């Protein structure tokens, strides 16, 4: 790992200790120019992690707390009639002029509001009253949803789940990390210690460098065979989508980039497969009733699909 990336991780660890693996995965997702879904219990540091990332990466930050009364216009903006000029003026939403958007508890808002994010996430632009407004580069959404307290919540539709590059869980800290957290917050907020490591232009540059990592034909064949096998697996109703395969390739390139290589090896694909693809699999009703999981399906794929030679 080069010094620049190591410094970014070290700065974020000042605010979130004992979670280096999660920080690396989120950094890889950002390098892949993808969006992140954090699915976890309340109070484990999802908001703190997003703030720390925005500070050390030099990105403009915005946050929206999703509730049932949040409207699509709050997300993408709206037009207001100006009687003095006789024309409409565009009032930006939370996605405008933002590099890193934290959508907190996205599963507590309406489907219409959830879908308002789709164009912004996919196209990096919003359209209001026939006018299109480009978003800043980069534009990354970190959405959170709590998997407890289901009152007033609704699951994200599959089409929107598929827009997220990875689905991650931070998890509880271990004993040492919990003790360090308590000690660090006795007199100050660790977020105040996080320093900017790079600029927004550096982030865009690193995204381009990660995208330029080489995936040989054998790796592309491996990804294709994994996706085809997921669609034919007896436990799945819907397998890995074409978008999921593309995302897996981009995430594998980012993993190789983080490791200091300019080419992808099978181990890169295997390292990111679960985080990129588990939330894209829909199991059959019989499989769900029997207690099967998406992870079991992916385990089967990694065991049965032939691994290519790293040198081929």
Secondary structure, DSSP 4 states (H G I P E B T S, - for coil): --HHHHHHHHHHHTTSTT-HHHHHHHHHHHHTT--EEEE--TTSSHHHHHHHHHHHHT--EEEEE--TT--HHHHH-EEEEETTTTEEEEE--TTTT-SEEEEETGGGS-HHHHHHHHHHHHHSEEEETTEEEEPPSS-EEEEEE-SS--TT--PPPHHHHTT-SEEE------HHHHHHHHHHTTTS-GGGG----S-HHHHHHHHHHHHTSB--HHHHHHHHHHHHHHHH-TTEEE---HHHHHHHHHHHHHHHHHTT-SB--HHHHHHHHHHHHGGG-EE-HHHHHTT--HHHHHHHHHHHSPPPPTT-
